[in-house]
Amino acid sequence: MILLILNPVDGFNILDHSLNLFHHTIILAQQVNVDIVGDFVSKWNHIVKTGQIWAFFVGVVAGWGIRSLLP
């Protein structure tokens, strides 16, 4: 969670000063749900569904073949 404090006197500060609750401050917070595995599976399924996986395999084989020709 990112915590950003807007202080009318100091402007923006990101918890670099001690948190003084007696000043009039506005606290803005944002909560983000991150699902790394779910995002990866979704992207992988899209790559397979659109046929880009075959282009990847052709590129790997072609790169391996070209690499074997070079000294």
PQR file of N, CA, C, O and H, with PARSE charges and radii, in Angstrom:
ATOM      1  N   MET A   1       0.842  -1.163   0.000 -0.4000 1.5000
ATOM      2  CA  MET A   1       0.000   0.000   0.000 -0.0000 2.0000
ATOM      3  C   MET A   1       0.893   1.234   0.000  0.5500 1.7000
ATOM      4  O   MET A   1       1.880   1.289   0.734 -0.5500 1.4000
ATOM      5  N   ILE A   2       0.555   2.211  -0.812 -0.4000 1.5000
ATOM      6  CA  ILE A   2       1.301   3.454  -0.891 -0.0000 2.0000
ATOM      7  C   ILE A   2       0.564   4.491  -0.064  0.5500 1.7000
ATOM      8  O   ILE A   2      -0.645   4.670  -0.213 -0.5500 1.4000
ATOM      9  H   ILE A   2      -0.247   2.166  -1.409  0.4000 1.0000
ATOM     10  N   LEU A   3       1.294   5.174   0.809 -0.4000 1.5000
ATOM     11  CA  LEU A   3       0.704   6.189   1.662 -0.0000 2.0000
ATOM     12  C   LEU A   3       1.326   7.523   1.313  0.5500 1.7000
ATOM     13  O   LEU A   3       2.535   7.701   1.456 -0.5500 1.4000
ATOM     14  H   LEU A   3       2.276   5.029   0.931  0.4000 1.0000
ATOM     15  N   LEU A   4       0.519   8.457   0.858 -0.4000 1.5000
ATOM     16  CA  LEU A   4       0.991   9.777   0.463 -0.0000 2.0000
ATOM     17  C   LEU A   4       0.305  10.800   1.348  0.5500 1.7000
ATOM     18  O   LEU A   4      -0.922  10.818   1.446 -0.5500 1.4000
ATOM     19  H   LEU A   4      -0.464   8.312   0.741  0.4000 1.0000
ATOM     20  N   ILE A   5       1.084  11.644   1.988 -0.4000 1.5000
ATOM     21  CA  ILE A   5       0.528  12.649   2.881 -0.0000 2.0000
ATOM     22  C   ILE A   5       0.630  14.009   2.205  0.5500 1.7000
ATOM     23  O   ILE A   5       1.712  14.428   1.794 -0.5500 1.4000
ATOM     24  H   ILE A   5       2.080  11.630   1.908  0.4000 1.0000
ATOM     25  N   LEU A   6      -0.499  14.690   2.093 -0.4000 1.5000
ATOM     26  CA  LEU A   6      -0.525  16.047   1.571 -0.0000 2.0000
ATOM     27  C   LEU A   6      -0.599  16.996   2.754  0.5500 1.7000
ATOM     28  O   LEU A   6      -1.574  16.992   3.504 -0.5500 1.4000
ATOM     29  H   LEU A   6      -1.378  14.349   2.427  0.4000 1.0000
ATOM     30  N   ASN A   7       0.415  17.793   2.915 -0.4000 1.5000
ATOM     31  CA  ASN A   7       0.463  18.751   4.000 -0.0000 2.0000
ATOM     32  C   ASN A   7       0.426  20.137   3.383  0.5500 1.7000
ATOM     33  O   ASN A   7       1.296  20.459   2.573 -0.5500 1.4000
ATOM     34  H   ASN A   7       1.207  17.797   2.305  0.4000 1.0000
ATOM     35  N   PRO A   8      -0.553  20.978   3.736 -0.5600 1.5000
ATOM     36  CA  PRO A   8      -0.649  22.294   3.112  0.2800 2.0000
ATOM     37  C   PRO A   8       0.567  23.175   3.378  0.5500 1.7000
ATOM     38  O   PRO A   8       0.838  24.089   2.599 -0.5500 1.4000
ATOM     39  N   VAL A   9       1.299  22.927   4.447 -0.4000 1.5000
ATOM     40  CA  VAL A   9       2.459  23.755   4.774 -0.0000 2.0000
ATOM     41  C   VAL A   9       3.687  23.283   4.011  0.5500 1.7000
ATOM     42  O   VAL A   9       4.378  24.092   3.393 -0.5500 1.4000
ATOM     43  H   VAL A   9       1.079  22.185   5.080  0.4000 1.0000
ATOM     44  N   ASP A  10       3.970  21.973   4.047 -0.4000 1.5000
ATOM     45  CA  ASP A  10       5.184  21.433   3.447 -0.0000 2.0000
ATOM     46  C   ASP A  10       4.988  20.976   2.008  0.5500 1.7000
ATOM     47  O   ASP A  10       5.977  20.775   1.303 -0.5500 1.4000
ATOM     48  H   ASP A  10       3.409  21.316   4.550  0.4000 1.0000
ATOM     49  N   GLY A  11       3.780  20.808   1.551 -0.4000 1.5000
ATOM     50  CA  GLY A  11       3.546  20.234   0.232 -0.0000 2.0000
ATOM     51  C   GLY A  11       3.522  18.720   0.336  0.5500 1.7000
ATOM     52  O   GLY A  11       2.996  18.169   1.303 -0.5500 1.4000
ATOM     53  H   GLY A  11       2.976  20.972   2.124  0.4000 1.0000
ATOM     54  N   PHE A  12       4.085  18.051  -0.648 -0.4000 1.5000
ATOM     55  CA  PHE A  12       4.101  16.593  -0.667 -0.0000 2.0000
ATOM     56  C   PHE A  12       5.246  16.078   0.184  0.5500 1.7000
ATOM     57  O   PHE A  12       6.362  16.587   0.087 -0.5500 1.4000
ATOM     58  H   PHE A  12       4.513  18.498  -1.433  0.4000 1.0000
ATOM     59  N   ASN A  13       4.998  15.106   0.993 -0.4000 1.5000
ATOM     60  CA  ASN A  13       6.077  14.353   1.631 -0.0000 2.0000
ATOM     61  C   ASN A  13       5.613  12.922   1.800  0.5500 1.7000
ATOM     62  O   ASN A  13       4.450  12.668   2.112 -0.5500 1.4000
ATOM     63  H   ASN A  13       4.091  14.692   1.072  0.4000 1.0000
ATOM     64  N   ILE A  14       6.515  12.003   1.595 -0.4000 1.5000
ATOM     65  CA  ILE A  14       6.178  10.582   1.675 -0.0000 2.0000
ATOM     66  C   ILE A  14       6.838  10.019   2.924  0.5500 1.7000
ATOM     67  O   ILE A  14       7.880   9.368   2.856 -0.5500 1.4000
ATOM     68  H   ILE A  14       7.460  12.209   1.342  0.4000 1.0000
ATOM     69  N   LEU A  15       6.223  10.279   4.046 -0.4000 1.5000
ATOM     70  CA  LEU A  15       6.663   9.764   5.348 -0.0000 2.0000
ATOM     71  C   LEU A  15       8.146  10.022   5.620  0.5500 1.7000
ATOM     72  O   LEU A  15       8.806   9.210   6.270 -0.5500 1.4000
ATOM     73  H   LEU A  15       5.376  10.809   4.101  0.4000 1.0000
ATOM     74  N   ASP A  16       8.674  11.151   5.125 -0.4000 1.5000
ATOM     75  CA  ASP A  16      10.064  11.447   5.434 -0.0000 2.0000
ATOM     76  C   ASP A  16      10.180  12.244   6.725  0.5500 1.7000
ATOM     77  O   ASP A  16      11.272  12.359   7.280 -0.5500 1.4000
ATOM     78  H   ASP A  16       8.137  11.810   4.598  0.4000 1.0000
ATOM     79  N   HIS A  17       9.083  12.791   7.208 -0.4000 1.5000
ATOM     80  CA  HIS A  17       9.062  13.455   8.503 -0.0000 2.0000
ATOM     81  C   HIS A  17       8.304  12.561   9.471  0.5500 1.7000
ATOM     82  O   HIS A  17       7.597  11.642   9.058 -0.5500 1.4000
ATOM     83  H   HIS A  17       8.196  12.697   6.757  0.4000 1.0000
ATOM     84  N   SER A  18       8.453  12.830  10.736 -0.4000 1.5000
ATOM     85  CA  SER A  18       7.692  12.036  11.703 -0.0000 2.0000
ATOM     86  C   SER A  18       6.208  12.344  11.529  0.5500 1.7000
ATOM     87  O   SER A  18       5.829  13.468  11.200 -0.5500 1.4000
ATOM     88  H   SER A  18       9.028  13.577  11.071  0.4000 1.0000
ATOM     89  N   LEU A  19       5.397  11.357  11.749 -0.4000 1.5000
ATOM     90  CA  LEU A  19       3.959  11.496  11.563 -0.0000 2.0000
ATOM     91  C   LEU A  19       3.382  12.240  12.760  0.5500 1.7000
ATOM     92  O   LEU A  19       3.273  11.685  13.854 -0.5500 1.4000
ATOM     93  H   LEU A  19       5.705  10.444  12.016  0.4000 1.0000
ATOM     94  N   ASN A  20       3.017  13.488  12.546 -0.4000 1.5000
ATOM     95  CA  ASN A  20       2.455  14.307  13.608 -0.0000 2.0000
ATOM     96  C   ASN A  20       0.961  14.430  13.349  0.5500 1.7000
ATOM     97  O   ASN A  20       0.551  15.042  12.364 -0.5500 1.4000
ATOM     98  H   ASN A  20       3.105  13.939  11.658  0.4000 1.0000
ATOM     99  N   LEU A  21       0.155  13.859  14.215 -0.4000 1.5000
ATOM    100  CA  LEU A  21      -1.282  13.822  13.995 -0.0000 2.0000
ATOM    101  C   LEU A  21      -1.982  15.109  14.391  0.5500 1.7000
ATOM    102  O   LEU A  21      -3.192  15.230  14.199 -0.5500 1.4000
ATOM    103  H   LEU A  21       0.489  13.361  15.016  0.4000 1.0000
ATOM    104  N   PHE A  22      -1.251  16.079  14.941 -0.4000 1.5000
ATOM    105  CA  PHE A  22      -1.879  17.320  15.363 -0.0000 2.0000
ATOM    106  C   PHE A  22      -1.953  18.345  14.232  0.5500 1.7000
ATOM    107  O   PHE A  22      -2.673  19.336  14.354 -0.5500 1.4000
ATOM    108  H   PHE A  22      -0.268  15.981  15.097  0.4000 1.0000
ATOM    109  N   HIS A  23      -1.223  18.129  13.132 -0.4000 1.5000
ATOM    110  CA  HIS A  23      -1.333  19.004  11.973 -0.0000 2.0000
ATOM    111  C   HIS A  23      -2.559  18.605  11.170  0.5500 1.7000
ATOM    112  O   HIS A  23      -3.021  17.465  11.226 -0.5500 1.4000
ATOM    113  H   HIS A  23      -0.638  17.324  13.033  0.4000 1.0000
ATOM    114  N   HIS A  24      -3.067  19.562  10.429 -0.4000 1.5000
ATOM    115  CA  HIS A  24      -4.188  19.271   9.544 -0.0000 2.0000
ATOM    116  C   HIS A  24      -3.618  18.697   8.251  0.5500 1.7000
ATOM    117  O   HIS A  24      -3.081  19.430   7.420 -0.5500 1.4000
ATOM    118  H   HIS A  24      -2.692  20.488  10.383  0.4000 1.0000
ATOM    119  N   THR A  25      -3.738  17.411   8.091 -0.4000 1.5000
ATOM    120  CA  THR A  25      -3.214  16.760   6.899 -0.0000 2.0000
ATOM    121  C   THR A  25      -4.310  15.938   6.242  0.5500 1.7000
ATOM    122  O   THR A  25      -5.266  15.504   6.884 -0.5500 1.4000
ATOM    123  H   THR A  25      -4.175  16.816   8.765  0.4000 1.0000
ATOM    124  N   ILE A  26      -4.144  15.743   4.962 -0.4000 1.5000
ATOM    125  CA  ILE A  26      -5.042  14.891   4.191 -0.0000 2.0000
ATOM    126  C   ILE A  26      -4.251  13.645   3.824  0.5500 1.7000
ATOM    127  O   ILE A  26      -3.173  13.748   3.239 -0.5500 1.4000
ATOM    128  H   ILE A  26      -3.367  16.095   4.439  0.4000 1.0000
ATOM    129  N   ILE A  27      -4.766  12.484   4.155 -0.4000 1.5000
ATOM    130  CA  ILE A  27      -4.076  11.230   3.871 -0.0000 2.0000
ATOM    131  C   ILE A  27      -4.789  10.544   2.712  0.5500 1.7000
ATOM    132  O   ILE A  27      -5.988  10.273   2.769 -0.5500 1.4000
ATOM    133  H   ILE A  27      -5.642  12.400   4.631  0.4000 1.0000
ATOM    134  N   LEU A  28      -4.022  10.272   1.661 -0.4000 1.5000
ATOM    135  CA  LEU A  28      -4.545   9.562   0.499 -0.0000 2.0000
ATOM    136  C   LEU A  28      -3.913   8.180   0.459  0.5500 1.7000
ATOM    137  O   LEU A  28      -2.693   8.059   0.576 -0.5500 1.4000
ATOM    138  H   LEU A  28      -3.048  10.493   1.614  0.4000 1.0000
ATOM    139  N   ALA A  29      -4.707   7.152   0.299 -0.4000 1.5000
ATOM    140  CA  ALA A  29      -4.180   5.789   0.224 -0.0000 2.0000
ATOM    141  C   ALA A  29      -4.898   5.060  -0.906  0.5500 1.7000
ATOM    142  O   ALA A  29      -6.050   5.348  -1.232 -0.5500 1.4000
ATOM    143  H   ALA A  29      -5.697   7.251   0.204  0.4000 1.0000
ATOM    144  N   GLN A  30      -4.182   4.112  -1.488 -0.4000 1.5000
ATOM    145  CA  GLN A  30      -4.757   3.319  -2.567 -0.0000 2.0000
ATOM    146  C   GLN A  30      -4.409   1.862  -2.327  0.5500 1.7000
ATOM    147  O   GLN A  30      -3.258   1.528  -2.047 -0.5500 1.4000
ATOM    148  H   GLN A  30      -3.247   3.878  -1.224  0.4000 1.0000
ATOM    149  N   GLN A  31      -5.394   1.007  -2.437 -0.4000 1.5000
ATOM    150  CA  GLN A  31      -5.166  -0.418  -2.261 -0.0000 2.0000
ATOM    151  C   GLN A  31      -5.329  -1.096  -3.615  0.5500 1.7000
ATOM    152  O   GLN A  31      -6.331  -0.902  -4.302 -0.5500 1.4000
ATOM    153  H   GLN A  31      -6.329   1.278  -2.664  0.4000 1.0000
ATOM    154  N   VAL A  32      -4.329  -1.897  -3.991 -0.4000 1.5000
ATOM    155  CA  VAL A  32      -4.331  -2.560  -5.288 -0.0000 2.0000
ATOM    156  C   VAL A  32      -4.217  -4.064  -5.063  0.5500 1.7000
ATOM    157  O   VAL A  32      -3.341  -4.527  -4.333 -0.5500 1.4000
ATOM    158  H   VAL A  32      -3.515  -2.056  -3.433  0.4000 1.0000
ATOM    159  N   ASN A  33      -5.101  -4.811  -5.690 -0.4000 1.5000
ATOM    160  CA  ASN A  33      -5.025  -6.268  -5.623 -0.0000 2.0000
ATOM    161  C   ASN A  33      -4.133  -6.756  -6.754  0.5500 1.7000
ATOM    162  O   ASN A  33      -4.443  -6.549  -7.928 -0.5500 1.4000
ATOM    163  H   ASN A  33      -5.813  -4.434  -6.283  0.4000 1.0000
ATOM    164  N   VAL A  34      -3.033  -7.401  -6.407 -0.4000 1.5000
ATOM    165  CA  VAL A  34      -2.072  -7.873  -7.393 -0.0000 2.0000
ATOM    166  C   VAL A  34      -2.130  -9.396  -7.424  0.5500 1.7000
ATOM    167  O   VAL A  34      -1.939 -10.057  -6.404 -0.5500 1.4000
ATOM    168  H   VAL A  34      -2.781  -7.570  -5.454  0.4000 1.0000
ATOM    169  N   ASP A  35      -2.395  -9.940  -8.599 -0.4000 1.5000
ATOM    170  CA  ASP A  35      -2.441 -11.385  -8.790 -0.0000 2.0000
ATOM    171  C   ASP A  35      -1.447 -11.732  -9.889  0.5500 1.7000
ATOM    172  O   ASP A  35      -1.814 -11.809 -11.061 -0.5500 1.4000
ATOM    173  H   ASP A  35      -2.550  -9.403  -9.428  0.4000 1.0000
ATOM    174  N   ILE A  36      -0.188 -11.941  -9.512 -0.4000 1.5000
ATOM    175  CA  ILE A  36       0.881 -12.153 -10.480 -0.0000 2.0000
ATOM    176  C   ILE A  36       0.668 -13.450 -11.249  0.5500 1.7000
ATOM    177  O   ILE A  36       0.813 -13.476 -12.471 -0.5500 1.4000
ATOM    178  H   ILE A  36       0.110 -11.878  -8.559  0.4000 1.0000
ATOM    179  N   VAL A  37       0.327 -14.522 -10.548 -0.4000 1.5000
ATOM    180  CA  VAL A  37       0.140 -15.820 -11.205 -0.0000 2.0000
ATOM    181  C   VAL A  37      -1.064 -15.766 -12.149  0.5500 1.7000
ATOM    182  O   VAL A  37      -1.000 -16.281 -13.266 -0.5500 1.4000
ATOM    183  H   VAL A  37       0.209 -14.500  -9.555  0.4000 1.0000
ATOM    184  N   GLY A  38      -2.139 -15.155 -11.712 -0.4000 1.5000
ATOM    185  CA  GLY A  38      -3.321 -15.039 -12.558 -0.0000 2.0000
ATOM    186  C   GLY A  38      -3.054 -14.219 -13.808  0.5500 1.7000
ATOM    187  O   GLY A  38      -3.525 -14.563 -14.892 -0.5500 1.4000
ATOM    188  H   GLY A  38      -2.191 -14.737 -10.806  0.4000 1.0000
ATOM    189  N   ASP A  39      -2.292 -13.123 -13.660 -0.4000 1.5000
ATOM    190  CA  ASP A  39      -1.932 -12.307 -14.822 -0.0000 2.0000
ATOM    191  C   ASP A  39      -1.048 -13.093 -15.781  0.5500 1.7000
ATOM    192  O   ASP A  39      -1.231 -13.017 -16.996 -0.5500 1.4000
ATOM    193  H   ASP A  39      -1.910 -12.844 -12.779  0.4000 1.0000
ATOM    194  N   PHE A  40      -0.083 -13.854 -15.239 -0.4000 1.5000
ATOM    195  CA  PHE A  40       0.804 -14.647 -16.088 -0.0000 2.0000
ATOM    196  C   PHE A  40       0.016 -15.697 -16.863  0.5500 1.7000
ATOM    197  O   PHE A  40       0.230 -15.875 -18.062 -0.5500 1.4000
ATOM    198  H   PHE A  40       0.065 -13.916 -14.252  0.4000 1.0000
ATOM    199  N   VAL A  41      -0.894 -16.390 -16.186 -0.4000 1.5000
ATOM    200  CA  VAL A  41      -1.697 -17.426 -16.848 -0.0000 2.0000
ATOM    201  C   VAL A  41      -2.565 -16.798 -17.938  0.5500 1.7000
ATOM    202  O   VAL A  41      -2.711 -17.366 -19.020 -0.5500 1.4000
ATOM    203  H   VAL A  41      -1.068 -16.246 -15.212  0.4000 1.0000
ATOM    204  N   SER A  42      -3.133 -15.642 -17.658 -0.4000 1.5000
ATOM    205  CA  SER A  42      -3.961 -14.960 -18.651 -0.0000 2.0000
ATOM    206  C   SER A  42      -3.142 -14.572 -19.880  0.5500 1.7000
ATOM    207  O   SER A  42      -3.585 -14.776 -21.010 -0.5500 1.4000
ATOM    208  H   SER A  42      -3.015 -15.181 -16.779  0.4000 1.0000
ATOM    209  N   LYS A  43      -1.961 -14.018 -19.666 -0.4000 1.5000
ATOM    210  CA  LYS A  43      -1.101 -13.627 -20.795 -0.0000 2.0000
ATOM    211  C   LYS A  43      -0.618 -14.850 -21.563  0.5500 1.7000
ATOM    212  O   LYS A  43      -0.573 -14.829 -22.793 -0.5500 1.4000
ATOM    213  H   LYS A  43      -1.602 -13.852 -18.748  0.4000 1.0000
ATOM    214  N   TRP A  44      -0.254 -15.919 -20.850 -0.4000 1.5000
ATOM    215  CA  TRP A  44       0.215 -17.138 -21.503 -0.0000 2.0000
ATOM    216  C   TRP A  44      -0.891 -17.743 -22.367  0.5500 1.7000
ATOM    217  O   TRP A  44      -0.634 -18.160 -23.496 -0.5500 1.4000
ATOM    218  H   TRP A  44      -0.290 -15.936 -19.851  0.4000 1.0000
ATOM    219  N   ASN A  45      -2.121 -17.793 -21.847 -0.4000 1.5000
ATOM    220  CA  ASN A  45      -3.241 -18.323 -22.624 -0.0000 2.0000
ATOM    221  C   ASN A  45      -3.498 -17.478 -23.865  0.5500 1.7000
ATOM    222  O   ASN A  45      -3.857 -18.016 -24.913 -0.5500 1.4000
ATOM    223  H   ASN A  45      -2.330 -17.454 -20.930  0.4000 1.0000
ATOM    224  N   HIS A  46      -3.322 -16.166 -23.763 -0.4000 1.5000
ATOM    225  CA  HIS A  46      -3.491 -15.291 -24.925 -0.0000 2.0000
ATOM    226  C   HIS A  46      -2.422 -15.582 -25.979  0.5500 1.7000
ATOM    227  O   HIS A  46      -2.724 -15.624 -27.172 -0.5500 1.4000
ATOM    228  H   HIS A  46      -3.030 -15.729 -22.912  0.4000 1.0000
ATOM    229  N   ILE A  47      -1.177 -15.784 -25.546 -0.4000 1.5000
ATOM    230  CA  ILE A  47      -0.085 -16.090 -26.479 -0.0000 2.0000
ATOM    231  C   ILE A  47      -0.356 -17.406 -27.201  0.5500 1.7000
ATOM    232  O   ILE A  47      -0.139 -17.512 -28.408 -0.5500 1.4000
ATOM    233  H   ILE A  47      -0.932 -15.751 -24.577  0.4000 1.0000
ATOM    234  N   VAL A  48      -0.828 -18.405 -26.465 -0.4000 1.5000
ATOM    235  CA  VAL A  48      -1.120 -19.708 -27.078 -0.0000 2.0000
ATOM    236  C   VAL A  48      -2.327 -19.603 -28.012  0.5500 1.7000
ATOM    237  O   VAL A  48      -2.315 -20.158 -29.110 -0.5500 1.4000
ATOM    238  H   VAL A  48      -1.005 -18.319 -25.484  0.4000 1.0000
ATOM    239  N   LYS A  49      -3.367 -18.890 -27.573 -0.4000 1.5000
ATOM    240  CA  LYS A  49      -4.597 -18.791 -28.355 -0.0000 2.0000
ATOM    241  C   LYS A  49      -4.382 -18.046 -29.674  0.5500 1.7000
ATOM    242  O   LYS A  49      -5.006 -18.389 -30.678 -0.5500 1.4000
ATOM    243  H   LYS A  49      -3.377 -18.440 -26.681  0.4000 1.0000
ATOM    244  N   THR A  50      -3.516 -17.038 -29.690 -0.4000 1.5000
ATOM    245  CA  THR A  50      -3.292 -16.251 -30.907 -0.0000 2.0000
ATOM    246  C   THR A  50      -2.224 -16.846 -31.807  0.5500 1.7000
ATOM    247  O   THR A  50      -1.992 -16.322 -32.896 -0.5500 1.4000
ATOM    248  H   THR A  50      -3.009 -16.759 -28.874  0.4000 1.0000
ATOM    249  N   GLY A  51      -1.569 -17.920 -31.395 -0.4000 1.5000
ATOM    250  CA  GLY A  51      -0.577 -18.572 -32.231 -0.0000 2.0000
ATOM    251  C   GLY A  51       0.809 -17.970 -32.140  0.5500 1.7000
ATOM    252  O   GLY A  51       1.695 -18.358 -32.901 -0.5500 1.4000
ATOM    253  H   GLY A  51      -1.758 -18.346 -30.511  0.4000 1.0000
ATOM    254  N   GLN A  52       1.017 -17.043 -31.240 -0.4000 1.5000
ATOM    255  CA  GLN A  52       2.334 -16.428 -31.101 -0.0000 2.0000
ATOM    256  C   GLN A  52       3.358 -17.398 -30.527  0.5500 1.7000
ATOM    257  O   GLN A  52       4.561 -17.172 -30.655 -0.5500 1.4000
ATOM    258  H   GLN A  52       0.297 -16.728 -30.622  0.4000 1.0000
ATOM    259  N   ILE A  53       2.900 -18.465 -29.901 -0.4000 1.5000
ATOM    260  CA  ILE A  53       3.826 -19.452 -29.327 -0.0000 2.0000
ATOM    261  C   ILE A  53       4.616 -20.131 -30.441  0.5500 1.7000
ATOM    262  O   ILE A  53       5.783 -20.474 -30.257 -0.5500 1.4000
ATOM    263  H   ILE A  53       1.923 -18.649 -29.797  0.4000 1.0000
ATOM    264  N   TRP A  54       3.969 -20.329 -31.617 -0.4000 1.5000
ATOM    265  CA  TRP A  54       4.675 -20.962 -32.732 -0.0000 2.0000
ATOM    266  C   TRP A  54       5.757 -20.041 -33.278  0.5500 1.7000
ATOM    267  O   TRP A  54       6.830 -20.509 -33.658 -0.5500 1.4000
ATOM    268  H   TRP A  54       3.020 -20.051 -31.767  0.4000 1.0000
ATOM    269  N   ALA A  55       5.495 -18.755 -33.321 -0.4000 1.5000
ATOM    270  CA  ALA A  55       6.517 -17.797 -33.754 -0.0000 2.0000
ATOM    271  C   ALA A  55       7.686 -17.797 -32.771  0.5500 1.7000
ATOM    272  O   ALA A  55       8.839 -17.653 -33.176 -0.5500 1.4000
ATOM    273  H   ALA A  55       4.623 -18.375 -33.012  0.4000 1.0000
ATOM    274  N   PHE A  56       7.394 -17.957 -31.498 -0.4000 1.5000
ATOM    275  CA  PHE A  56       8.454 -18.032 -30.494 -0.0000 2.0000
ATOM    276  C   PHE A  56       9.330 -19.256 -30.731  0.5500 1.7000
ATOM    277  O   PHE A  56      10.557 -19.159 -30.724 -0.5500 1.4000
ATOM    278  H   PHE A  56       6.457 -18.074 -31.169  0.4000 1.0000
ATOM    279  N   PHE A  57       8.692 -20.415 -30.942 -0.4000 1.5000
ATOM    280  CA  PHE A  57       9.464 -21.641 -31.160 -0.0000 2.0000
ATOM    281  C   PHE A  57      10.273 -21.574 -32.454  0.5500 1.7000
ATOM    282  O   PHE A  57      11.414 -22.035 -32.486 -0.5500 1.4000
ATOM    283  H   PHE A  57       7.695 -20.493 -30.948  0.4000 1.0000
ATOM    284  N   VAL A  58       9.708 -21.012 -33.516 -0.4000 1.5000
ATOM    285  CA  VAL A  58      10.446 -20.844 -34.770 -0.0000 2.0000
ATOM    286  C   VAL A  58      11.636 -19.929 -34.543  0.5500 1.7000
ATOM    287  O   VAL A  58      12.718 -20.194 -35.067 -0.5500 1.4000
ATOM    288  H   VAL A  58       8.781 -20.637 -33.491  0.4000 1.0000
ATOM    289  N   GLY A  59      11.468 -18.866 -33.782 -0.4000 1.5000
ATOM    290  CA  GLY A  59      12.572 -17.958 -33.485 -0.0000 2.0000
ATOM    291  C   GLY A  59      13.661 -18.616 -32.671  0.5500 1.7000
ATOM    292  O   GLY A  59      14.844 -18.367 -32.902 -0.5500 1.4000
ATOM    293  H   GLY A  59      10.590 -18.650 -33.357  0.4000 1.0000
ATOM    294  N   VAL A  60      13.279 -19.461 -31.714 -0.4000 1.5000
ATOM    295  CA  VAL A  60      14.280 -20.175 -30.905 -0.0000 2.0000
ATOM    296  C   VAL A  60      15.074 -21.130 -31.783  0.5500 1.7000
ATOM    297  O   VAL A  60      16.302 -21.171 -31.697 -0.5500 1.4000
ATOM    298  H   VAL A  60      12.318 -19.664 -31.526  0.4000 1.0000
ATOM    299  N   VAL A  61      14.390 -21.899 -32.627 -0.4000 1.5000
ATOM    300  CA  VAL A  61      15.076 -22.857 -33.498 -0.0000 2.0000
ATOM    301  C   VAL A  61      15.961 -22.124 -34.501  0.5500 1.7000
ATOM    302  O   VAL A  61      17.097 -22.537 -34.731 -0.5500 1.4000
ATOM    303  H   VAL A  61      13.393 -21.865 -32.697  0.4000 1.0000
ATOM    304  N   ALA A  62      15.464 -21.045 -35.103 -0.4000 1.5000
ATOM    305  CA  ALA A  62      16.262 -20.285 -36.069 -0.0000 2.0000
ATOM    306  C   ALA A  62      17.470 -19.655 -35.385  0.5500 1.7000
ATOM    307  O   ALA A  62      18.570 -19.674 -35.937 -0.5500 1.4000
ATOM    308  H   ALA A  62      14.541 -20.709 -34.917  0.4000 1.0000
ATOM    309  N   GLY A  63      17.283 -19.109 -34.216 -0.4000 1.5000
ATOM    310  CA  GLY A  63      18.407 -18.522 -33.483 -0.0000 2.0000
ATOM    311  C   GLY A  63      19.440 -19.556 -33.103  0.5500 1.7000
ATOM    312  O   GLY A  63      20.641 -19.298 -33.179 -0.5500 1.4000
ATOM    313  H   GLY A  63      16.389 -19.093 -33.768  0.4000 1.0000
ATOM    314  N   TRP A  64      18.980 -20.730 -32.693 -0.4000 1.5000
ATOM    315  CA  TRP A  64      19.896 -21.813 -32.336 -0.0000 2.0000
ATOM    316  C   TRP A  64      20.684 -22.268 -33.567  0.5500 1.7000
ATOM    317  O   TRP A  64      21.882 -22.538 -33.488 -0.5500 1.4000
ATOM    318  H   TRP A  64      18.004 -20.940 -32.631  0.4000 1.0000
ATOM    319  N   GLY A  65      19.983 -22.348 -34.712 -0.4000 1.5000
ATOM    320  CA  GLY A  65      20.651 -22.751 -35.948 -0.0000 2.0000
ATOM    321  C   GLY A  65      21.677 -21.731 -36.405  0.5500 1.7000
ATOM    322  O   GLY A  65      22.779 -22.099 -36.812 -0.5500 1.4000
ATOM    323  H   GLY A  65      19.009 -22.128 -34.776  0.4000 1.0000
ATOM    324  N   ILE A  66      21.330 -20.460 -36.343 -0.4000 1.5000
ATOM    325  CA  ILE A  66      22.277 -19.410 -36.743 -0.0000 2.0000
ATOM    326  C   ILE A  66      23.460 -19.366 -35.789  0.5500 1.7000
ATOM    327  O   ILE A  66      24.595 -19.145 -36.212 -0.5500 1.4000
ATOM    328  H   ILE A  66      20.435 -20.161 -36.013  0.4000 1.0000
ATOM    329  N   ARG A  67      23.201 -19.574 -34.513 -0.4000 1.5000
ATOM    330  CA  ARG A  67      24.288 -19.567 -33.529 -0.0000 2.0000
ATOM    331  C   ARG A  67      25.266 -20.712 -33.778  0.5500 1.7000
ATOM    332  O   ARG A  67      26.471 -20.561 -33.575 -0.5500 1.4000
ATOM    333  H   ARG A  67      22.280 -19.754 -34.169  0.4000 1.0000
ATOM    334  N   SER A  68      24.751 -21.845 -34.211 -0.4000 1.5000
ATOM    335  CA  SER A  68      25.632 -22.989 -34.456 -0.0000 2.0000
ATOM    336  C   SER A  68      26.504 -22.766 -35.700  0.5500 1.7000
ATOM    337  O   SER A  68      27.557 -23.392 -35.829 -0.5500 1.4000
ATOM    338  H   SER A  68      23.772 -21.968 -34.375  0.4000 1.0000
ATOM    339  N   LEU A  69      26.083 -21.887 -36.611 -0.4000 1.5000
ATOM    340  CA  LEU A  69      26.880 -21.594 -37.801 -0.0000 2.0000
ATOM    341  C   LEU A  69      28.020 -20.626 -37.512  0.5500 1.7000
ATOM    342  O   LEU A  69      29.032 -20.632 -38.213 -0.5500 1.4000
ATOM    343  H   LEU A  69      25.228 -21.379 -36.506  0.4000 1.0000
ATOM    344  N   LEU A  70      27.867 -19.802 -36.495 -0.4000 1.5000
ATOM    345  CA  LEU A  70      28.891 -18.812 -36.162 -0.0000 2.0000
ATOM    346  C   LEU A  70      30.016 -19.463 -35.364  0.5500 1.7000
ATOM    347  O   LEU A  70      29.785 -20.412 -34.615 -0.5500 1.4000
ATOM    348  H   LEU A  70      27.045 -19.797 -35.925  0.4000 1.0000
ATOM    349  N   PRO A  71      31.241 -18.945 -35.528 -0.5600 1.5000
ATOM    350  CA  PRO A  71      32.374 -19.555 -34.801  0.2800 2.0000
ATOM    351  C   PRO A  71      32.333 -19.304 -33.312  0.5500 1.7000
ATOM    352  O   PRO A  71      33.217 -19.757 -32.585 -0.5500 1.4000
TER
END
